[in-house]
């Protein structure tokens, strides 16, 4: 094993970082296209299709709650898929999650409506949403572990950031798929138009399966974990890393910014303020296009100055800008909505998205890395998944109290910043020493990062 102060793999990268990063990007884009078209549909049409007997406010609240159900399933999926990934390999998890997400999403598009089968319709909807949540639980942790363990030590943030760039690309595809759908006449939209984006997931299944079947297992898993597997990784995880798991859970609540931006704010703008669907969908598209550029740039900076300054700066920036964004929506001024939305979600929130894949993964040893990331993030994301419905309740019966929603979101951002600030800086620690209590920064990593 390399000493903490000696040469590391930073000088001679192991594995295939570019191939791993590309596979993570493409797979995440396809996977999260599926996941986010559900959120868009929940904000725009599900209240009328699956909860028509409720009054408009209650119907919207129920539709957004079904979006949150997918996050509720994530912790369960994290325990199961984390165990599989740490025992049997990262690749097996990535292939399984893509297949499960694609099939369950396609079936959402085949569901009967409430008018056709009554209460069975929302029951089936929630069941498929649970399967989506289980799939998503292993997706990012598996892709991040794969990218991190293939990457050279001094560029781990950069290569792992491709997973989140892929997630943003998936959001672009999901929102773009609904642009022509949202412009359809109301009768066609509600009868069959909303189903089309879900049926496109058949393409996701085929393309994603081919890509991920060609992935090589990571050098860390092949050379270290496979030779000395923990029979129950979760036992080792909570014995040696319980504090890190707790920190990731709290820090992962920053995902609330994403769910509030993509689901609650869309619903607030369209259903309460009366902004047209199409321009609001374009805000999401353009913000995510900007994020595709911002995320790798923030990651490069983090490889030079550390994870914590970039992450905390992004969290605090979102705490301020959420007030400006919801205020802009309340005015109905499209210019303000576009400008603040792109700045907050495309630029500032990207600072947190760029860093967490490396920062969270670097807290754990290879034996429990996938379990630690999956369990920690998915419990935190479960909280984030319900923030749109919590926000809808805070906004009041008429949905106009955006200030309460902004205060709520800002408080979550501050909690995230505190959790990150109490963590250990890991950007100079050699990959094989990550997660070890006695690990020390490497001068070789620092020199490579500044080169």
C-alpha positions as CSV (number, residue, x, y, z in Angstrom):
1,X,0.0,0.0,0.0
2,X,1.3,3.5,-0.8
3,X,2.2,5.6,2.1
4,X,0.2,8.8,2.7
5,X,3.0,11.0,1.9
6,X,4.5,9.1,-1.0
7,X,3.7,8.8,-4.7
8,X,0.1,7.8,-5.5
9,X,-1.9,6.8,-8.5
10,X,-2.3,10.5,-9.2
11,X,0.9,10.1,-11.2
12,X,-0.2,6.9,-13.0
13,X,-4.0,6.8,-13.2
14,X,-5.6,3.4,-12.7
15,X,-8.6,2.1,-14.5
16,X,-10.4,3.8,-17.3
17,X,-11.7,7.1,-16.0
18,X,-13.0,8.5,-19.3
19,X,-15.0,5.4,-20.2
20,X,-16.4,5.1,-16.6
21,X,-17.3,8.8,-16.6
22,X,-19.0,8.6,-20.0
23,X,-20.9,5.5,-19.1
24,X,-22.0,7.2,-15.8
25,X,-23.1,10.3,-17.7
26,X,-25.1,8.5,-20.4
27,X,-26.7,6.0,-17.9
28,X,-27.6,8.8,-15.5
29,X,-29.1,10.9,-18.3
30,X,-31.3,8.0,-19.4
31,X,-32.2,7.0,-15.9
32,X,-33.2,10.4,-14.7
33,X,-35.1,11.2,-17.8
34,X,-37.5,8.5,-16.6
35,X,-37.5,9.8,-13.0
36,X,-38.1,13.4,-13.8
37,X,-40.8,13.0,-16.4
38,X,-42.9,11.7,-13.5
39,X,-42.3,14.9,-11.6
40,X,-43.3,17.1,-14.5
41,X,-46.4,15.1,-15.1
42,X,-47.3,15.2,-11.4
43,X,-47.0,19.0,-11.5
44,X,-49.0,19.5,-14.7
45,X,-51.6,16.7,-15.2
46,X,-51.8,14.0,-12.6
47,X,-54.2,15.9,-10.3
48,X,-56.8,15.8,-13.0
49,X,-56.2,12.3,-14.2
50,X,-55.7,10.4,-11.0
51,X,-57.4,12.6,-8.3
52,X,-60.3,14.3,-10.2
53,X,-62.8,14.2,-7.3
54,X,-60.6,16.4,-5.1
55,X,-60.7,20.1,-5.1
56,X,-57.9,21.7,-7.2
57,X,-55.6,22.5,-4.2
58,X,-56.0,19.1,-2.7
59,X,-55.6,17.3,-6.0
60,X,-52.3,19.1,-6.6
61,X,-51.2,18.3,-3.1
62,X,-52.0,14.6,-3.7
63,X,-50.3,14.5,-7.1
64,X,-47.1,16.0,-5.6
65,X,-47.2,13.5,-2.7
66,X,-47.1,10.7,-5.2
67,X,-43.8,12.3,-6.5
68,X,-42.5,12.1,-2.9
69,X,-43.4,8.4,-2.6
70,X,-40.6,7.5,-5.0
71,X,-38.2,9.1,-2.5
72,X,-39.8,7.2,0.4
73,X,-38.8,3.9,-1.3
74,X,-35.2,5.0,-1.8
75,X,-33.8,4.1,1.7
76,X,-35.1,0.6,1.3
77,X,-33.5,0.3,-2.1
78,X,-30.3,1.8,-0.8
79,X,-29.9,-1.0,1.8
80,X,-30.5,-3.7,-0.7
81,X,-28.6,-2.4,-3.7
82,X,-25.8,-1.0,-1.5
83,X,-25.3,-4.6,-0.2
84,X,-25.3,-6.0,-3.7
85,X,-22.8,-3.4,-5.0
86,X,-20.3,-3.8,-2.2
87,X,-20.6,-7.6,-2.2
88,X,-20.9,-8.5,-5.9
89,X,-19.7,-5.4,-7.9
90,X,-20.7,-2.0,-9.0
91,X,-21.7,-3.0,-12.6
92,X,-24.4,-5.5,-11.5
93,X,-26.2,-2.7,-9.7
94,X,-26.0,-0.3,-12.6
95,X,-27.5,-2.7,-15.1
96,X,-30.3,-3.7,-12.7
97,X,-31.3,-0.1,-11.8
98,X,-31.6,0.9,-15.4
99,X,-33.8,-2.0,-16.3
100,X,-36.1,-1.5,-13.3
101,X,-36.4,2.2,-14.0
102,X,-37.2,1.8,-17.7
103,X,-39.8,-0.9,-17.3
104,X,-41.7,0.8,-14.4
105,X,-41.7,4.2,-16.2
106,X,-43.1,2.6,-19.4
107,X,-45.9,1.0,-17.4
108,X,-46.9,4.4,-15.9
109,X,-47.7,5.5,-19.5
110,X,-50.0,2.4,-19.8
111,X,-52.0,3.1,-16.6
112,X,-55.8,3.5,-16.7
113,X,-57.2,6.7,-15.3
114,X,-59.4,7.3,-12.3
115,X,-62.4,7.7,-14.5
116,X,-61.8,4.2,-15.9
117,X,-61.0,2.1,-12.9
118,X,-61.5,4.3,-9.9
119,X,-59.2,4.2,-6.9
120,X,-57.1,1.4,-8.5
121,X,-55.6,3.9,-10.8
122,X,-53.7,6.0,-8.1
123,X,-52.8,2.7,-6.3
124,X,-51.1,1.4,-9.4
125,X,-49.4,4.8,-9.9
126,X,-48.0,4.8,-6.4
127,X,-46.7,1.2,-6.8
128,X,-44.8,2.0,-10.0
129,X,-43.5,5.2,-8.3
130,X,-42.1,3.0,-5.5
131,X,-40.3,0.9,-8.1
132,X,-38.8,4.0,-9.6
133,X,-37.5,5.0,-6.2
134,X,-35.9,1.7,-5.5
135,X,-34.1,2.0,-8.9
136,X,-32.9,5.5,-8.3
137,X,-31.6,4.5,-4.8
138,X,-28.7,2.5,-6.4
139,X,-28.2,4.5,-9.5
140,X,-26.2,7.5,-8.4
141,X,-24.3,5.7,-5.7
142,X,-23.3,3.0,-8.1
143,X,-22.3,5.4,-10.9
144,X,-20.4,7.6,-8.4
145,X,-18.5,4.7,-7.0
146,X,-17.6,3.5,-10.4
147,X,-16.3,6.9,-11.6
148,X,-14.5,7.7,-8.3
149,X,-12.7,4.3,-8.2
150,X,-11.6,4.6,-11.9
151,X,-10.4,8.2,-11.6
152,X,-6.8,9.5,-10.8
153,X,-6.7,10.8,-7.3
154,X,-6.1,14.5,-8.2
155,X,-9.2,14.6,-10.5
156,X,-11.8,12.6,-8.6
157,X,-14.2,15.6,-8.3
158,X,-14.0,16.2,-12.1
159,X,-14.7,12.6,-13.1
160,X,-17.4,11.9,-10.6
161,X,-19.2,15.1,-11.5
162,X,-20.2,13.5,-14.8
163,X,-22.8,11.5,-13.0
164,X,-24.6,14.7,-12.0
165,X,-24.1,16.2,-15.4
166,X,-25.9,13.2,-16.7
167,X,-28.7,13.8,-14.2
168,X,-29.0,17.4,-15.4
169,X,-29.1,16.1,-19.0
170,X,-31.9,13.7,-18.0
171,X,-33.9,16.7,-16.6
172,X,-33.4,18.5,-19.9
173,X,-34.7,15.5,-21.9
174,X,-37.6,15.1,-19.5
175,X,-38.6,18.8,-19.6
176,X,-38.0,19.0,-23.4
177,X,-40.2,15.9,-23.9
178,X,-43.1,17.7,-22.2
179,X,-42.7,21.0,-24.2
180,X,-44.7,19.8,-27.2
181,X,-47.0,17.8,-25.0
182,X,-47.9,20.8,-22.8
183,X,-48.8,22.8,-25.9
184,X,-51.4,20.3,-27.0
185,X,-55.1,21.0,-26.7
186,X,-56.3,20.2,-23.2
187,X,-58.5,17.3,-24.3
188,X,-55.7,15.5,-26.1
189,X,-53.2,16.3,-23.3
190,X,-55.3,14.7,-20.7
191,X,-56.5,11.7,-22.7
192,X,-53.3,10.4,-24.4
193,X,-50.7,13.1,-24.8
194,X,-49.3,12.8,-21.3
195,X,-48.5,9.1,-21.9
196,X,-46.0,9.7,-24.8
197,X,-42.9,10.7,-22.7
198,X,-43.4,7.6,-20.5
199,X,-43.6,5.3,-23.5
200,X,-40.3,6.7,-24.8
201,X,-38.6,4.9,-21.9
202,X,-38.6,1.8,-24.0
203,X,-35.7,3.4,-25.8
204,X,-34.0,4.0,-22.4
205,X,-34.1,0.3,-21.6
206,X,-32.4,-0.8,-24.8
207,X,-29.8,1.9,-25.1
208,X,-28.9,1.9,-21.4
209,X,-28.6,-1.9,-21.2
210,X,-26.2,-2.0,-24.1
211,X,-24.0,0.8,-22.6
212,X,-23.8,-0.6,-19.1
213,X,-23.2,-4.2,-20.1
214,X,-19.8,-3.1,-21.5
215,X,-18.6,-1.5,-18.3
216,X,-15.5,-2.9,-16.6
217,X,-15.5,-3.4,-12.8
218,X,-13.5,-0.9,-10.9
219,X,-9.8,-1.6,-10.0
220,X,-10.5,-1.0,-6.4
221,X,-13.3,-3.5,-6.2
222,X,-11.4,-6.1,-8.3
223,X,-8.1,-5.8,-6.5
224,X,-9.2,-5.0,-2.9
225,X,-12.8,-5.6,-2.1
226,X,-13.3,-8.8,-4.1
227,X,-10.3,-10.3,-2.2
228,X,-11.7,-9.5,1.2
229,X,-15.5,-8.9,1.0
230,X,-17.5,-8.0,4.1
231,X,-20.4,-10.5,4.4
232,X,-22.6,-7.8,5.6
233,X,-21.3,-4.4,4.4
234,X,-24.0,-2.5,6.2
235,X,-22.8,-3.9,9.6
236,X,-19.2,-2.7,8.8
237,X,-20.6,0.6,7.6
238,X,-22.5,1.4,10.8
239,X,-19.7,0.1,13.0
240,X,-16.9,2.2,11.4
241,X,-18.7,5.0,9.6
242,X,-21.9,5.8,11.4
243,X,-20.9,9.5,11.8
244,X,-20.2,9.8,8.1
245,X,-23.5,8.2,7.2
246,X,-25.3,10.7,9.4
247,X,-23.4,13.6,7.9
248,X,-24.3,12.5,4.4
249,X,-28.0,12.1,5.4
250,X,-28.1,15.7,6.6
251,X,-26.0,17.1,3.8
252,X,-28.1,15.4,1.1
253,X,-31.1,17.4,2.1
254,X,-29.7,20.0,-0.3
255,X,-31.5,18.1,-3.0
256,X,-34.6,19.9,-1.8
257,X,-33.5,22.9,-3.9
258,X,-33.9,20.6,-7.0
259,X,-37.3,19.2,-6.1
260,X,-38.7,22.6,-5.1
261,X,-37.4,24.1,-8.4
262,X,-38.5,21.4,-10.7
263,X,-41.8,20.4,-9.1
264,X,-43.2,22.9,-6.5
265,X,-42.1,26.1,-8.3
266,X,-43.5,24.8,-11.6
267,X,-46.8,24.0,-10.0
268,X,-46.9,27.4,-8.2
269,X,-46.2,29.3,-11.3
270,X,-48.8,27.5,-13.5
271,X,-51.5,26.7,-11.1
272,X,-51.4,29.7,-8.7
273,X,-49.8,32.6,-10.6
274,X,-51.1,31.7,-14.0
275,X,-47.9,31.6,-15.9
276,X,-48.1,29.6,-19.1
277,X,-46.7,26.0,-19.0
278,X,-44.4,26.3,-21.9
279,X,-42.2,29.2,-20.7
280,X,-41.9,27.6,-17.3
281,X,-40.7,24.4,-18.8
282,X,-38.1,26.4,-20.8
283,X,-36.7,27.8,-17.6
284,X,-35.9,24.3,-16.5
285,X,-34.4,23.4,-19.9
286,X,-32.1,26.5,-20.1
287,X,-31.1,26.2,-16.4
288,X,-30.0,22.6,-16.9
289,X,-28.2,23.5,-20.1
290,X,-26.2,26.0,-18.1
291,X,-25.6,23.4,-15.4
292,X,-24.0,21.1,-18.0
293,X,-21.2,23.6,-18.3
294,X,-21.1,24.8,-14.7
295,X,-20.9,21.4,-13.0
296,X,-17.5,20.3,-14.5
297,X,-16.1,23.8,-13.9
298,X,-17.0,23.8,-10.3
299,X,-15.6,20.2,-10.0
300,X,-12.2,21.4,-11.5
301,X,-12.1,24.2,-8.9
302,X,-12.8,21.7,-6.1
303,X,-9.9,19.5,-7.3
304,X,-7.7,22.6,-6.8
305,X,-9.0,24.2,-3.6
306,X,-11.0,21.5,-1.9
307,X,-14.5,20.2,-1.7
308,X,-15.9,22.2,1.3
309,X,-15.5,25.8,0.1
310,X,-17.2,25.1,-3.2
311,X,-20.0,23.0,-1.6
312,X,-20.8,25.5,1.2
313,X,-20.7,28.4,-1.2
314,X,-23.3,26.8,-3.4
315,X,-25.6,25.9,-0.4
316,X,-25.5,29.5,1.0
317,X,-26.1,30.9,-2.4
318,X,-29.2,28.8,-2.9
319,X,-30.5,29.9,0.5
320,X,-30.5,33.5,-0.7
321,X,-31.6,33.0,-4.3
322,X,-34.7,30.9,-3.5
323,X,-36.3,34.1,-2.2
324,X,-35.5,35.9,-5.4
325,X,-36.8,33.1,-7.6
326,X,-40.1,32.6,-5.9
327,X,-40.6,36.4,-5.7
328,X,-39.9,36.6,-9.5
329,X,-42.6,33.9,-10.1
330,X,-45.1,35.8,-7.9
331,X,-44.7,38.8,-10.2
332,X,-45.3,36.8,-13.3
333,X,-42.5,38.6,-15.0
334,X,-40.9,36.1,-17.4
335,X,-37.6,38.0,-17.8
336,X,-37.1,37.9,-14.0
337,X,-38.1,34.3,-13.8
338,X,-35.7,33.2,-16.5
339,X,-32.8,35.3,-15.1
340,X,-33.0,34.3,-11.5
341,X,-34.0,30.7,-12.2
342,X,-31.0,30.1,-14.5
343,X,-28.7,31.8,-12.0
344,X,-29.9,29.8,-9.0
345,X,-30.4,26.4,-10.5
346,X,-28.0,26.5,-13.5
347,X,-25.0,28.2,-11.8
348,X,-25.2,28.3,-8.0
349,X,-26.9,25.0,-7.2
350,X,-24.5,23.3,-9.7
351,X,-21.7,24.0,-7.2
352,X,-23.3,21.5,-4.7
353,X,-24.1,19.0,-7.5
354,X,-20.6,19.1,-8.8
355,X,-19.0,18.3,-5.4
356,X,-21.2,15.8,-3.5
357,X,-20.4,12.7,-5.7
358,X,-16.7,13.0,-4.7
359,X,-17.2,14.5,-1.2
360,X,-19.6,11.8,0.0
361,X,-17.8,8.9,-1.6
362,X,-14.5,10.0,-0.2
363,X,-15.8,9.6,3.4
364,X,-15.9,5.8,3.0
365,X,-13.6,2.9,2.4
366,X,-14.0,0.8,-0.8
367,X,-15.6,-2.1,1.2
368,X,-18.6,0.0,2.1
369,X,-18.5,2.9,-0.3
370,X,-21.6,2.1,-2.3
371,X,-23.6,1.2,0.8
372,X,-22.5,4.4,2.6
373,X,-23.3,6.7,-0.3
374,X,-26.6,5.0,-1.2
375,X,-28.0,4.8,2.4
376,X,-26.8,8.3,3.3
377,X,-28.0,10.1,0.2
378,X,-31.3,8.2,-0.2
379,X,-32.5,9.0,3.3
380,X,-31.6,12.6,2.8
381,X,-33.2,12.6,-0.7
382,X,-36.3,11.0,0.9
383,X,-36.7,14.2,2.9
384,X,-36.1,16.2,-0.3
385,X,-38.8,14.3,-2.1
386,X,-41.5,15.5,0.1
387,X,-40.5,19.1,0.2
388,X,-42.8,20.0,-2.8
389,X,-45.8,18.7,-0.9
390,X,-44.6,20.3,2.3
391,X,-44.1,23.5,0.4
392,X,-47.6,23.3,-1.1
393,X,-49.0,23.0,2.4
394,X,-46.9,25.9,3.7
395,X,-48.1,28.1,0.8
396,X,-51.7,28.0,2.2
397,X,-55.0,27.2,0.6
398,X,-54.7,29.8,-2.1
399,X,-51.0,28.9,-2.7
400,X,-49.8,32.5,-2.4
401,X,-47.5,32.3,0.7
402,X,-44.3,31.9,-1.2
403,X,-42.3,33.6,1.6
404,X,-42.9,30.6,3.9
405,X,-41.7,28.2,1.2
406,X,-38.5,30.3,0.7
407,X,-37.8,30.4,4.5
408,X,-38.3,26.6,4.6
409,X,-35.9,26.0,1.7
410,X,-33.3,28.4,3.0
411,X,-33.3,26.7,6.4
412,X,-32.6,23.3,4.7
413,X,-29.7,24.9,2.8
414,X,-28.2,26.2,6.1
415,X,-28.5,22.8,7.7
416,X,-26.6,21.4,4.7
417,X,-23.8,23.9,5.0
418,X,-23.3,23.1,8.7
419,X,-23.1,19.4,7.9
420,X,-20.5,19.9,5.2
421,X,-18.5,22.3,7.3
422,X,-18.1,19.7,10.0
423,X,-16.8,17.1,7.6
424,X,-13.2,16.2,6.8
425,X,-11.5,17.7,3.7
426,X,-10.5,14.8,1.4
427,X,-9.3,16.2,-1.9
428,X,-5.6,15.4,-1.3
429,X,-6.1,12.0,0.3
430,X,-4.9,9.1,-1.9
431,X,-7.8,6.9,-3.2
432,X,-6.6,3.7,-1.5
433,X,-6.6,5.5,1.9
434,X,-10.0,7.1,1.6
435,X,-12.2,6.5,4.7
436,X,-9.4,5.4,6.9
437,X,-9.1,7.3,10.2
438,X,-5.4,7.8,10.0
439,X,-5.3,8.9,6.3
440,X,-3.2,12.0,5.6
441,X,-3.2,14.3,2.6
442,X,-0.6,13.5,-0.1
443,X,1.8,16.1,-1.4
444,X,1.8,14.3,-4.7
445,X,-1.9,14.8,-5.1
446,X,-1.5,18.5,-4.3
447,X,1.2,19.0,-6.9
448,X,-0.8,17.1,-9.5
449,X,-3.9,19.2,-8.8
450,X,-2.0,22.5,-9.2
451,X,-0.2,21.5,-12.3
